[in-house]
Amino acid sequence: MRWRKVFETNEYGKIDRIIWYDQESVIISGQGRRARSLRYADGLEVWQLAATTTNTNSNQDTVAKHCQVIKNRYDPGTIHILSDDLLWSVSSYGEMLWSIEIPIKSTLKNLFLLSTSQYVIVGSLDSNSNQLQVTYYSKQDGQQAFSSSLPWSFNAKDSLNKCSTMNNLILCSNNDELSIITIPTTTDDTNVKTRHIKASSKIEQIRILYESTTRSVILIKSDNGETKIYQFNKKESTSEWDFNELNIQMKSNSFISIATDKNLAGQQILEASANDQKLNFHVSTINEQTLTNTRSYSVELPENMGEIEYLAYSVVKNTQLVTLRMQDGSLLVIKLADNGAELILHRDEALSSIISVETFDLSLSITQMRIEEEFGGTGMFSMFTKRISSQVSQLISFFLRLMDLFTHGNRNRDYLDKQAALVRDEFNLNKILIVVTSVGKVFGILTQSGGILWKNFFPNFAPFEHFNAVHVPLFHIRSAAHYTHEPLASIVYRDRNSLHDTHIRTFNPYTGDLENNLTTSSLPYHVKRVFLSTQAVDEFCKVLLFVDTNNKIHTYPPVPLSRALSTTIPTYIYLFDKSEQAFVGYYLSIDENDQKTSTNLKEVWRVSFQNEEVINIHTRLSSDRVHSAGIVLGDRSVLYKYTNPNLIAVVTEGIDYQKVPFVNIYLLDTVTGSLKLSHTHKRVKSPVHIVLSENWIVYTYYNQRYRRYEAVSSSLFEGEAQYNYSTFSSFDPIEPVIQSKAYILPYGVNAIQVTTTEKGITSRDIIMATPNGMLIEIPWILFDPRRPLDLTPMDREEGLIMYTPEIMVNFESVINYYKYVYNIRGIHTVATGLESTSIVFAYGLDLFFTRVFPSRIFDQLKDDFDFMIIGWSTVAFVVGSFVAKRFASIHQTKKAWK
Amino acid sequence: MFEQNKLLVVLLVLIVQLQLILTFDDANSGSVSLNFEDNIDGKFSSFSKLNIHLSSQTNFDLTPSRTIPLSQYERLIDFKSDYPYYTLKVHFKRGATQDYVMTSVPMCLVLQAQFQYTVTLFVSENGYIVGVQVTTGNSTCTLSNINQIEQKTEYNYKATMRLQLNDAGPQPDTQRFLEKLKRQQEAKINSQDADNRPFILKYWKYLLPIVVIVVLQSAFTNEGGAPAAGGGGGT
């Protein structure tokens, strides 16, 4: 990759159209409000222009903006942009030629933008009189020249969806008919001509394949799969066009692209279609009405990539190149040559749209497994024989390995290395990441190298909606702890075509092979929520539990509920009702002898948010461990933590009676439906990022009043005494004491997460991804809500730091150094076998993986540890003690003789 | 012209006042009517109703409209029921909005406390009820505990209600921090200002050792070099 440019995450980064020139391209983004030019050679942004508007924020949020960008065919260096009521022109060398604001009326909507050699023409729909007002603006200075109107039968929405513009033509589909409306280009000609093309059934799509001042090619696709291509030719010295159909036979799923080159005699048309793992191409030259010189190519793809989503065909210096984007997000570049087609580039762009991540431990090595086996068995005799036999086999395999090493050397080095990569290391630092992307491609990634181990594509994939985001439930069905059985992971997703159908796919995370017994494509109920059973059922496998739309709970695979869930501890489930903005808690009681595989839920609590909209919820990580129940204060007393495992954080947004926007953060107990914390922040904007762990919560938001990012940290304490030291119950009458502090953050926040360690002894660090590409590791003690403003000796004894309103970020705590990662959407942290070490995986547009040591490396030797000194000094001490012993005994003997 | 303007201003002021009253009415004086229901009869039935004004008081006592006869109490003690939970449902009506919130606690906790419990209502920013919580002062209960309780012919609800409003979220405490910095700086300046003693008095601690060393050194050199010096003096 030579260069890349990351655009803004807000609306100014959304590209509307790219206009390609020889040396650079002009990119229009932000709903036609930004224009910039990028040079191909080095990715340098040559210029950038912003539209000058007077009414910027008037009705920005409510009305969906509409924008049209065209390149003037008669003057290719000029680009006209119509963004709602703003019409402006820029030249390709970065000069704003002119910009005018078209007077707005509520009934008048600007829809079409056309250009001629003299005029820029705006077609606006007057919904009162059902007329299309055509206004001509001078191309030189934007002065309004004249206007006319013509009858119009479509409404604004239909006009946008079903019409396209081309030169001075507006093409609109109306069921099975295509209307071609010719807009006059000069003042003396006012004749609007409308002609029709009939199709065999309802027209689905009109695509303009090629456009120039004299010739154009369009494609019409009907809903019965029939595709027709028409060629338009301009009549001499008029503004009218002739058209004729090209005689071309096409498959229903094929894509078409046209390339022109100065060296080529005519234009070449490329038809591409995907078929399983094969891409087929047909290249022909367009003649008057027929195609000649048809050549066919086909190329085998390394994996199934689904259908074609985008196709571009170009001829660069006599090299025919096809660029494709496939359904699975792959970017392909294929070279067509005389000796056939060749795949020259394949990139998995799906990796930039990860939505779910899980980590699996690698499998034990054979010797590690034998050790596990060695201590199994029941009864003295069997245990003895097992130990002896396993030790004998260890000895034999050791000798065999030695033999192999001497005789064969490094014969299958590569194979062995690959095998070794899949074996768990001593400290369980290397893992395998399972990532699910929003296009339906699942990857298995090795953490030590970042290499993709396997990938699977599910073509009918659609993610579930989860508040304002999408998500795909990904579960550990069987963990890697059971060395006799391979681990299993399951994903649950909806069908792309019928969103009520749910698919379950279970696979082996090491190989990606599907486990067909646990894979299904149809559940006889509509799924509202899915979660994992608390108990393993058969062969250490957990089962999936589904709540359907009738609030009934089912198991998959069907097993009695009494085996899937604990019968002694009641199960509580909460669901969110979006239409009423209410959380409802349910209770599930299971009889031990009950063999039912599904049962109804009973409503036990309800929390409703009136005039507030729930925008997100956040649960604590399942791997969250609390090591100590309290904090030792400076005076040697203990402050007990309120560690309620049933809490979730709820974020709501709303507008209060003074019309001030606010954001509320609640901590909701999901057993009783009570609120343990409720914070209101006025004049604050989402997104709110939350970390919930142990007895504390940290959340960040944007403060509109001070225009800065802030973080609030709150801790919940039981107080000086603990209600129940052994177990926690949500029914305990504890009123948690809340301590909170707010801090100013030096950067914006894209995502935050907390480090995870195996036992939770290591202190916690907050990992924060910032919009400028940094991943910052901030110790939690900087967020501690107990940081005092005036530090007393007692506080110092406890190790508290004095309160400062701003959290100072040291550049040493940027864990990705200068490897900046952009648009991070989530951070995943996992514990390793070493208590000091936590794994961090950040994903978004870029991926980043590293290990962090929140309390430094306290359980490892440093890299520069001097083994020689320790070794030699041990030897010296041993020798010294022997020598001393000898001398002592001689001394003793001498003493005895005296 | 002037008259007209004046009239317009008066009218405007009136409109603004009216709007203010309306918003005030909508927000603060809007009372909330509450209806408490529980499920001890097997279905939800009301046992208390209450009208409250937000922002005036936060603690209330519920006045029960019915009692629990002994027979019902004994029926509830029989835990074989399919649903061993005491569920409290609070219907609320505020302006045109009405909704309900509810919560549950194990039935035996309420029986053990003889229907004496605390209800906490969580009130949102806009004056709506978000959630409800019931606490009885215990988290565990046993049948023997309940049986030890003296038998009455009928049991009365003794419920107190508490309103809990949303806390204002904390703000970065820049003001106090800056004040503190200022105080520290002032203290520093003051300490420098106050010290206008003469040079000798200020630094005598550092000067004294030097003086002592010099004196001692000269004394020693005098001892050793005295003859030479004396000799020199002699000539």
Interface residues (C-beta under 8 A of the other chain):
Chain A: E580 A582 Y587 S589 K602 E603 V604 W605 R606 V607 S608 F609 Q610 N611 E612 G654 D656 Y657 Q658 F662 N664 I665 Y666 L668 T672 G673 S674 L675 L677 S678 H679 T680 H681 K682 V684 E710 V712 Y723 N724 S729 F731 D732 P733 I738 S740 K741 A742 Y743 I744 L789 D790 Y803 T804 P805 E806
Chain B: T23 D26 A27 D82 Y83 Y85 T87 T97 D99 Y100 V101 M102 T103 S104 V105 P106 L109 T120 F122 S124 E125 N126 Y128 I129 V130 G131 V132 Q133 V134 T135 T136 G137 N138 S139 T140 Q164 N166 D167 A168 G169 P170 Q171 P172 D173 T174 R176 F177 K180
